[in-house]
Structures are given as structure tokens and as C-alpha cells.
Amino acid sequence: MPSRTPKILIPAAALALTLACGGGGGGGGGTTTPPAPVTISVSQATSSMATDGTQTFTATVTGSSNTAVTWSIQEGAAGGSISAAGAYTAPGVVANGSSTFHIVATSQADPTKTANATVTVTAPALTAWTVLPSMSTPRYAHTATVLQDGRVLIAGGAGTGLDALSTASAEIYNPATGTFTPTGSMTTVRAFHTAVLLPNGKVLISGGGINGYAPGTKKSQELYDPTTGTFTATGDMVSSRSSHSSVLLPNGKVLHAGSAGTSAELYDPATGQCTATPAMSQARWREWTFAVLLTSGKVLVVGGTEVSGIANPTHIAEVYDPVANTFTNSGALQANRALFQAQALPDGKAVVLNGSVYVGNSGTGSKTAEVWDPATGQFTTNSGTQARAGFFWCPSVMRADGVPMLGSGSSPTLLDTFSATLSAYAPAPTLPSGVPYFAAMVRLKGGKILLCGGGGGGTASTGAFLLQ
């Protein structure tokens, strides 16, 4: 009878250990292939566009199953904005007429790996005014606000005569058709009010008065919804204000200052309510207070009067810090001026233009400008002079090339530009017909400029013009 070979049972765990160690095989151990390095590239490595232009960038990531990227702009907010999906929007203003920015895609799998795209943004050359179809309603001391879709909300203002009652009417300017169309009316009449576009696309309308010449004050506020074309009331301001300044802050809140002594306040869209800030150091009455948002995110507040009257303009400036919620004095105007215009410049500075220099109750039209420098916190009178004096009732606007443009106090058809770099004024294209005081002037998306309405000579205007 043949003998039987006994079976040897090997536990599974031991067998697994043997195979893992390469046991039972003939050759040496296997080699491990290192993972491929992560690489990243961006479509459209170079591109050019106009101010407010848009373009969607795409990124390709290899070497990882995680192909997600984080988009950013090397120059920060000055270079425009970009969404998480790579949708880029160029800034509305570029210094010196043209600037280059860098779009950065960063790999989320390996943040040390990035790729760039270079974008050159150029402001349009504006050469001549075109007469537009008239507005639906004659108005002056009104507001003009560019909506997120590029249309313009024209709201309120006073009617015929400097003592005319204000209107609650509003209308929409459509750049695509070049026409004005009535929209819903405000909840109350307003002139010399403010209007601020909020991040949610609605427009905050604040304060104002019931007539044109002696505007009085209101503390009520309302919101315009462009999707429905209607106005609805929101929380009142803490103080009544008219001919004041309102500025959208980087945190989404709105700062109201001026026309109420030393008081200032914040409107919070999340709650629909206003709360008082710490007091300003200077009383700022009347319609001569300007608040401009600086590139730093802080706000320069300048102008106003020390008492509720014409005399004694406030020449001390101060800066509001929305992070610290504080006002701090920052230099003084070299001239005791009022009735001026003010604009923030792309380099972080700000400029005060023209106005009247007061000695007691007597004012003389100014032809100079003063530039405020955040590095020193001081104003410097610019050596350039304007051919004619300008006043606050002549509007101003920041062109897409970073140069302010303002009306003239001596002729309603003449406008000028001011270059802080060249320290000089220069004539702007002349209007085809006169524009009354208290007109509204805004820069449209793409850089064209709309000027509409105004009042003077006992009448209000329906006129409108486009600089392109």
C-alpha cells in the first residue's frame, strides 16, 4: 500500500506575510514608481481687453486626480475681480490709461504649483459728446447710479425752478438702446439725496429734501430692486441728512457722513438698520462734505462747514477706518475752500478740485487743486491752474483712464480734466449745448460717460449726453 505524504497547512496570515516579503519567488523585490509631479497651465496666457471687460480663464492640472485650482489676481482688487470658476472682470479705472495685471491659478493638490496669465486693460479714448434722447422727467439735484447689469438708475431731484418741489419719479437709462424709460417711483420725494449700489445689486437711497433750493432734511431710506423695478422702505438713518456723502465700504456696509454736525453712521444691508459711529473730530454741515473711498479701503472725509451756514468752511480732513471704526485727523486743506469736488485717485491718493476760497462770508472761485497723500497725511496745492473756476454744482467723474473730469463754473458747455501726474488741467471735449447746474455725471461700464439733467435759469432739464 503506497505511503501518503502528509499535508502541511499554512495559516493564511503567514502566507500573506510570505507573499508580502517576496517569498516563494525567484527574483528580487519589486520597484515603486514615484508619482508624477503636479503641473498646471492656464488658457489664454496673454490677452487684452477694455476696462470693465470680462473673460473666463481655464486651468489644466496634471499629475493629480485633484484638478481644482484657486484663482487670484497678483495686484489685488486694483486688478479687477475673478470668481472661483475663473470668470475675470477687468477694473473700471486703470492708471495712465493702460495697465497690466496677472491672473494666478494655484493648484489645490500642490499649492507650490502656480500658473499665470497676463492681461492688459486699456481705457477707451473719449473724443466727443453725443446728444441722447431726452429723459422722461425734467430734474436736477438727482442721482444717477450704474446697476450691475450696466443700466443706470436716475432717481428723484427737483423740478422747474430752484424752489421747486422734489419728485419721487425714477427712470432707467439703457446703454444698449440709448434711451430712458420710467421705472417705479420712490416712496417719497427727494432731492440732494444719495444713492449707493449694494453688493446684492439693489440701490440704497438715503436722505435728501423736499425741494430744490432749501432742501431741508430727511432721515428715511429706501431700496430699489432692479429685478422688480420697485422701491421699498428700509430702516431710517440715525440723523436727518441732505447733500451729504454716502460710501460703500469693503465690508458691504455704507458710511453716511455730513450735513449733521460731527455725527456719522453705518447702514448694514444685513439688518436694514443704521447705527452711529464714533463722532468725527470736525463738524461738517451744509452740502460741502465729500467722502471718497481710497484704494486702502479707508475713507477720506473732507469739507463741510463748522456751523450750519455758509461761513467757516471746515479745512481739516480726517480718515475713517472701517476695521477700527474710528475717525483720525489727516491734514488740512491749504486753502479755506468749500463748494469743491473730490475724487480718489488710482495710486491711493485723492484730489480736491476747484471750489470757492472763503474769507468770512465772501467766496472767490478757485482754479487750483490739492492732492492728499496717504503716506504723509497732508495736502499739497498743485501747481497747475484751471482756465476757469469750477464749483460744486458742476459735476465731476473719474474717467476710465484715472483722470478726473469736471464741469466749469463759468460756462455750462465747458469741462476740464485734471492730471495729478502732470500737475495740470486740460480742456475736455465741449458739450454741444449748455448743461445747467446740479446735473448728474457717471462713468458707464466700458468707460463711456453719461451726463443728464440739471437745473438753472428757473428750469429743470431733460437733456442727456454721452461722451464716447
Phi and psi in degrees as a GROMACS rama.xvg file:
@    title "Ramachandran Plot"
@    xaxis  label "Phi"
@    yaxis  label "Psi"
@TYPE xy
-64.3066  146.911  PRO-2
-79.0978  150.938  SER-3
-104.625  135.958  ARG-4
-81.9617  124.962  THR-5
-65.4337  140.479  PRO-6
-79.5601  137.954  LYS-7
-107.155  120.07  ILE-8
-93.4903  124.84  LEU-9
-107.814  122.907  ILE-10
-56.6886  145.67  PRO-11
-58.8683  -39.4076  ALA-12
-63.4426  -39.6462  ALA-13
-68.1714  -39.6158  ALA-14
-62.2008  -42.5829  LEU-15
-62.2311  -39.245  ALA-16
-65.7782  -39.3518  LEU-17
-64.4574  -44.8747  THR-18
-66.3299  -38.1985  LEU-19
-63.4047  -31.0993  ALA-20
-88.2386  1.89263  CYS-21
86.4121  10.559  GLY-22
-66.819  150.153  GLY-23
85.6003  -7.50998  GLY-24
-100.915  170.356  GLY-25
-96.7558  -41.7109  GLY-26
-87.5131  -168.126  GLY-27
-81.657  -178.685  GLY-28
-69.0456  155.338  GLY-29
-72.6067  157.011  GLY-30
-99.726  145.841  THR-31
-96.0103  125.603  THR-32
-82.5391  122.668  THR-33
-66.7146  148.98  PRO-34
-65.4102  149.76  PRO-35
-68.1239  143.7  ALA-36
-68.1098  150.501  PRO-37
-77.0332  130.285  VAL-38
-125.756  155.888  THR-39
-145.437  141.913  ILE-40
-141.382  157.851  SER-41
-121.531  136.762  VAL-42
-67.6723  158.44  SER-43
49.059  69.0213  GLN-44
-61.1262  -28.664  ALA-45
-135.169  141.297  THR-46
-156.034  162.14  SER-47
-131.577  147.806  SER-48
-160.001  166.956  MET-49
-83.288  165.309  ALA-50
-55.295  142.044  THR-51
68.9237  6.98788  ASP-52
-69.4437  162.653  GLY-53
-130.073  151.824  THR-54
-161.562  141.033  GLN-55
-102.137  123.826  THR-56
-97.8547  149.524  PHE-57
-125.188  146.975  THR-58
-119.718  141.445  ALA-59
-114.244  123.182  THR-60
-114.485  130.134  VAL-61
-121.432  160.288  THR-62
89.6044  4.9277  GLY-63
-156.085  147.004  SER-64
-73.0002  -18.4516  SER-65
-90.0931  101.283  ASN-66
-99.7064  11.2927  THR-67
-73.2554  149.423  ALA-68
-132.164  161.074  VAL-69
-110.619  127.005  THR-70
-95.8446  144.354  TRP-71
-154.519  169.843  SER-72
-119.044  124.474  ILE-73
-58.0042  -36.6333  GLN-74
-86.0638  2.46174  GLU-75
75.4001  -153.744  GLY-76
-61.984  -24.9577  ALA-77
-63.5669  -22.4802  ALA-78
-91.5621  5.85837  GLY-79
107.715  -149.831  GLY-80
-143.094  155.722  SER-81
-144.179  137.525  ILE-82
-86.3926  172.959  SER-83
-64.2186  -21.0608  ALA-84
-92.8645  2.55694  ALA-85
89.98  12.5381  GLY-86
-81.7623  113.897  ALA-87
-101.608  137.864  TYR-88
-122.51  123.559  THR-89
-70.8434  154.842  ALA-90
-66.8635  157.366  PRO-91
-81.3702  -18.5537  GLY-92
-132.905  132.992  VAL-93
-128.505  137.115  VAL-94
-65.6223  140.173  ALA-95
61.3213  18.7151  ASN-96
86.9247  -16.5195  GLY-97
-159.553  135.901  SER-98
-143.554  154.137  SER-99
-111.334  133.413  THR-100
-127.037  162.288  PHE-101
-124.45  119.159  HIS-102
-89.207  129.844  ILE-103
-118.9  128.63  VAL-104
-109.539  124.667  ALA-105
-114.03  127.858  THR-106
-66.3182  131.684  SER-107
-78.101  -23.3993  GLN-108
-73.3439  -37.9455  ALA-109
-140.964  92.7676  ASP-110
-62.6177  -8.466  PRO-111
-79.5397  -9.954  THR-112
-101.886  122.126  LYS-113
-134.454  163.066  THR-114
-142.273  146.944  ALA-115
-118.749  153.923  ASN-116
-128.863  140.208  ALA-117
-103.953  129.095  THR-118
-122.96  127.643  VAL-119
-103.77  121.686  THR-120
-110.672  128.177  VAL-121
-124.646  135.547  THR-122
-79.1063  147.187  ALA-123
-72.1706  150.919  PRO-124
-82.5565  124.35  ALA-125
-104.081  118.646  LEU-126
-118.006  -26.4638  THR-127
-155.966  150.654  ALA-128
-88.5418  142.209  TRP-129
-117.987  137.183  THR-130
-77.1014  127.915  VAL-131
-98.0938  163.315  LEU-132
-56.1319  150.602  PRO-133
-68.605  156.712  SER-134
-66.7718  164.665  MET-135
-72.4962  -31.0721  SER-136
-133.293  134.919  THR-137
-68.8187  137.667  PRO-138
-161.033  150.938  ARG-139
-141.962  167.498  TYR-140
56.0569  36.289  ALA-141
-102.683  -177.592  HIS-142
-121.421  152.426  THR-143
-133.172  119.118  ALA-144
-126.825  125.465  THR-145
-78.4125  123.449  VAL-146
-82.5333  169.334  LEU-147
-62.2532  -29.3113  GLN-148
-88.0088  5.10332  ASP-149
95.0117  -14.5681  GLY-150
-71.8954  169.373  ARG-151
-125.209  128.564  VAL-152
-90.3061  120.699  LEU-153
-105.252  121.046  ILE-154
-134.286  138.144  ALA-155
67.235  -152.08  GLY-156
102.843  174.748  GLY-157
-104.732  159.335  ALA-158
-96.7683  -142.347  GLY-159
-66.9759  131.897  THR-160
87.8486  147.87  GLY-161
-69.0782  -17.7598  LEU-162
-107.97  19.1677  ASP-163
-70.7827  152.8  ALA-164
-67.5747  147.356  LEU-165
-71.4936  166.197  SER-166
-117.487  152.479  THR-167
-97.4019  -2.55021  ALA-168
-70.3449  157.844  SER-169
-146.432  158.316  ALA-170
-149.345  165.843  GLU-171
-117.869  129.981  ILE-172
-96.5666  127.613  TYR-173
-106.948  109.646  ASN-174
-61.5461  -26.071  PRO-175
-67.3241  -32.4759  ALA-176
-109.992  -15.8238  THR-177
70.7698  25.0152  GLY-178
-125.551  160.606  THR-179
-107.852  137.227  PHE-180
-133.203  132.356  THR-181
-60.0767  145.107  PRO-182
-124.724  -172.175  THR-183
-58.9226  155.536  GLY-184
-88.9873  153.41  SER-185
-66.6488  165.729  MET-186
-75.2173  -14.014  THR-187
-155.679  160.167  THR-188
-71.4782  146.31  VAL-189
-152.045  141.727  ARG-190
-141.792  153.2  ALA-191
59.3168  33.3801  PHE-192
-94.4551  -176.669  HIS-193
-122.009  157.668  THR-194
-140.528  128.285  ALA-195
-130.409  128.596  VAL-196
-76.7924  124.481  LEU-197
-91.004  160.393  LEU-198
-59.1594  -25.6626  PRO-199
-82.6735  3.67385  ASN-200
93.0564  -11.4233  GLY-201
-83.0328  165.552  LYS-202
-117.159  126.867  VAL-203
-90.6285  120.957  LEU-204
-105.634  127.753  ILE-205
-134.121  134.999  SER-206
65.6209  -146.185  GLY-207
99.2002  -174.538  GLY-208
-135.014  -179.456  GLY-209
-94.874  -10.808  ILE-210
-148.678  179.598  ASN-211
-84.2345  -42.2013  GLY-212
-88.9194  -44.8829  TYR-213
-114.711  80.8171  ALA-214
-66.4888  -16.0191  PRO-215
62.7879  -164.067  GLY-216
-144.613  150.42  THR-217
-127.305  152.928  LYS-218
-111.562  -3.6664  LYS-219
-72.8594  155.542  SER-220
-136.898  157.902  GLN-221
-150.663  164.16  GLU-222
-118.983  134.556  LEU-223
-100.708  128.922  TYR-224
-106.027  109.651  ASP-225
-68.3209  -17.4753  PRO-226
-75.344  -27.4229  THR-227
-111.21  -15.1272  THR-228
69.6961  29.7404  GLY-229
-128.255  155.818  THR-230
-106.949  139.923  PHE-231
-134.437  146.214  THR-232
-69.0382  146.665  ALA-233
-129.491  -174.786  THR-234
-61.1724  144.827  GLY-235
-68.0791  157.603  ASP-236
-70.7689  161.487  MET-237
-68.8196  -39.8699  VAL-238
-120.683  150.011  SER-239
-71.5526  137.843  SER-240
-144.626  146.3  ARG-241
-149.23  142.76  SER-242
56.4451  35.6072  SER-243
-96.4525  -171.198  HIS-244
-120.333  142.085  SER-245
-133.91  131.986  SER-246
-132.966  131.884  VAL-247
-77.5647  125.74  LEU-248
-91.1832  160.866  LEU-249
-58.4777  -25.2073  PRO-250
-84.1647  4.57015  ASN-251
90.8252  -9.25496  GLY-252
-84.6319  168.295  LYS-253
-120.917  127.983  VAL-254
-93.1179  126.152  LEU-255
-106.942  130.049  HIS-256
-146.826  149.519  ALA-257
98.6329  157.72  GLY-258
71.8135  7.62666  SER-259
-148.573  49.9578  ALA-260
65.3322  -133.319  GLY-261
-89.7032  -1.07855  THR-262
-77.82  149.175  SER-263
-145.88  164.052  ALA-264
-156.172  165.221  GLU-265
-120.49  133.41  LEU-266
-100.046  129.67  TYR-267
-108.628  111.012  ASP-268
-61.0478  -24.1145  PRO-269
-68.2813  -32.5728  ALA-270
-109.154  -17.0553  THR-271
70.9461  22.2972  GLY-272
-127.331  156.533  GLN-273
-106.959  142.924  CYS-274
-130.621  145.015  THR-275
-71.2147  141.879  ALA-276
-90.9313  171.882  THR-277
-57.3654  150.306  PRO-278
-65.1681  149.2  ALA-279
-70.0447  160.998  MET-280
-78.7578  -20.8113  SER-281
-121.343  142.083  GLN-282
-72.0141  135.694  ALA-283
-133.673  90.153  ARG-284
-97.4975  -179.217  TRP-285
61.2995  -166.264  ARG-286
-100.924  31.7663  GLU-287
-117.396  14.9499  TRP-288
-90.6715  131.296  THR-289
-121.684  135.263  PHE-290
-124.66  123.579  ALA-291
-125.372  136.727  VAL-292
-78.9823  123.545  LEU-293
-86.7888  164.347  LEU-294
-65.0182  -19.5218  THR-295
-75.8711  -11.2163  SER-296
92.5273  -7.84774  GLY-297
-87.5344  172.292  LYS-298
-125.153  127.206  VAL-299
-90.5314  125.555  LEU-300
-113.647  125.946  VAL-301
-146.565  148.129  VAL-302
95.2626  -168.452  GLY-303
94.1439  177.106  GLY-304
-122.848  154.094  THR-305
-71.1819  -26.2879  GLU-306
-129.774  166.977  VAL-307
-79.9157  70.3086  SER-308
-167.591  -175.291  GLY-309
-76.2225  -38.3296  ILE-310
-71.0596  165.686  ALA-311
60.4051  63.1912  ASN-312
-60.5756  145.322  PRO-313
-83.4275  116.407  THR-314
-98.3915  -8.14063  HIS-315
-78.451  133.126  ILE-316
-102.714  159.346  ALA-317
-146.995  159.378  GLU-318
-116.57  130.314  VAL-319
-95.9148  128.312  TYR-320
-104.919  108.45  ASP-321
-69.0897  -19.9398  PRO-322
-75.6408  -46.9375  VAL-323
-85.337  -14.6948  ALA-324
56.9931  51.4115  ASN-325
-137.519  152.938  THR-326
-106.971  136.98  PHE-327
-133.973  129.888  THR-328
-58.0427  142.431  ASN-329
-149.599  77.5155  SER-330
82.0681  174.463  GLY-331
-140.046  144.91  ALA-332
-59.2231  140.43  LEU-333
-69.7744  -30.3574  GLN-334
-111.637  149.97  ALA-335
-81.2973  70.6207  ASN-336
-105.431  153.878  ARG-337
-142.043  179.758  ALA-338
60.006  27.4808  LEU-339
-96.2683  178.118  PHE-340
-113.221  154.918  GLN-341
-139.79  141.687  ALA-342
-140.562  143.492  GLN-343
-81.8737  140.562  ALA-344
-100.333  154.811  LEU-345
-62.3602  -22.5571  PRO-346
-87.3301  8.51269  ASP-347
97.0175  -11.7016  GLY-348
-84.9789  -179.558  LYS-349
-141.533  155.833  ALA-350
-130.157  138.451  VAL-351
-106.754  127.054  VAL-352
-115.606  126.825  LEU-353
57.9215  -132.23  ASN-354
89.5123  -162.551  GLY-355
-120.989  136.653  SER-356
-94.543  123.195  VAL-357
-102.381  137.433  TYR-358
-124.047  104.461  VAL-359
65.722  -129.784  GLY-360
-91.5913  3.51898  ASN-361
-104.467  124.865  SER-362
-114.941  141.153  GLY-363
-119.07  130.88  THR-364
-56.8728  133.403  GLY-365
-97.8067  146.831  SER-366
-115.743  11.9253  LYS-367
-111.353  172.743  THR-368
-131.331  155.593  ALA-369
-127.194  131.809  GLU-370
-104.928  128.292  VAL-371
-97.6204  131.863  TRP-372
-112.5  119.345  ASP-373
-65.8805  -22.0089  PRO-374
-68.1516  -33.316  ALA-375
-109.396  -18.7991  THR-376
67.511  28.1818  GLY-377
-131.144  157.952  GLN-378
-98.0694  144.256  PHE-379
-126.376  127.555  THR-380
-71.4764  126.064  THR-381
-75.7578  145.494  ASN-382
-74.6321  -21.9172  SER-383
-73.6268  148.769  GLY-384
-126.292  149.838  THR-385
-85.3012  148.64  GLN-386
-66.4261  -24.3401  ALA-387
-145.375  148.966  ARG-388
-74.144  144.769  ALA-389
-117.322  155.957  GLY-390
-129.849  171.09  PHE-391
-67.3925  -24.953  PHE-392
-78.1098  -4.56837  TRP-393
-95.2381  125.413  CYS-394
-71.6122  162.281  PRO-395
-134.74  159.903  SER-396
-152.738  150.868  VAL-397
-90.2806  117.06  MET-398
-70.3019  164.809  ARG-399
-66.5961  -19.0229  ALA-400
-88.6237  9.72574  ASP-401
82.1818  14.8015  GLY-402
-111.847  124.098  VAL-403
-69.0264  146.61  PRO-404
-127.032  137.442  MET-405
-142.75  157.316  LEU-406
-77.7909  169.637  GLY-407
-106.698  144.495  SER-408
-82.9893  -13.1557  GLY-409
-99.6032  -21.8469  SER-410
-146.241  127.462  SER-411
-72.0233  -9.72531  PRO-412
-97.9646  -8.42033  THR-413
-103.153  138.235  LEU-414
-131.943  159.865  LEU-415
-135.455  158.804  ASP-416
-113.246  158.691  THR-417
-130.581  124.517  PHE-418
-105.448  112.926  SER-419
-67.7393  -31.0568  ALA-420
-66.3841  -43.799  THR-421
-89.4853  -7.2179  LEU-422
55.309  46.4777  SER-423
-152.639  148.899  ALA-424
-90.4221  155.226  TYR-425
-147.902  148.757  ALA-426
-65.8052  140.96  PRO-427
-98.196  167.627  ALA-428
-53.8827  137.793  PRO-429
-80.3929  138.255  THR-430
-69.0676  147.143  LEU-431
-69.5048  -21.2342  PRO-432
-150.971  165.232  SER-433
-65.4827  142.068  GLY-434
-114.146  122.347  VAL-435
-63.5797  166.652  PRO-436
-63.486  165.763  TYR-437
62.728  27.7994  PHE-438
-74.5979  167.301  ALA-439
-111.9  137.73  ALA-440
-136.645  125.043  MET-441
-136.211  151.929  VAL-442
-88.9304  124.538  ARG-443
-81.8675  165.627  LEU-444
-63.4847  130.359  LYS-445
100.2  -14.912  GLY-446
106.771  -14.2417  GLY-447
-65.1986  160.127  LYS-448
-122.729  129.424  ILE-449
-102.769  131.258  LEU-450
-125.232  129.036  LEU-451
-147.192  150.208  CYS-452
69.635  -161.82  GLY-453
126.608  165.264  GLY-454
-140.631  143.813  GLY-455
173.32  152.872  GLY-456
66.8647  23.6599  GLY-457
82.0714  8.47488  GLY-458
-132.69  162.133  THR-459
-111.367  149.003  ALA-460
-104.906  148.731  SER-461
-104.404  4.12527  THR-462
-66.3008  149.631  GLY-463
-147.895  144.557  ALA-464
-139.066  153.08  PHE-465
-128.03  124.041  LEU-466
-94.5547  120.565  LEU-467
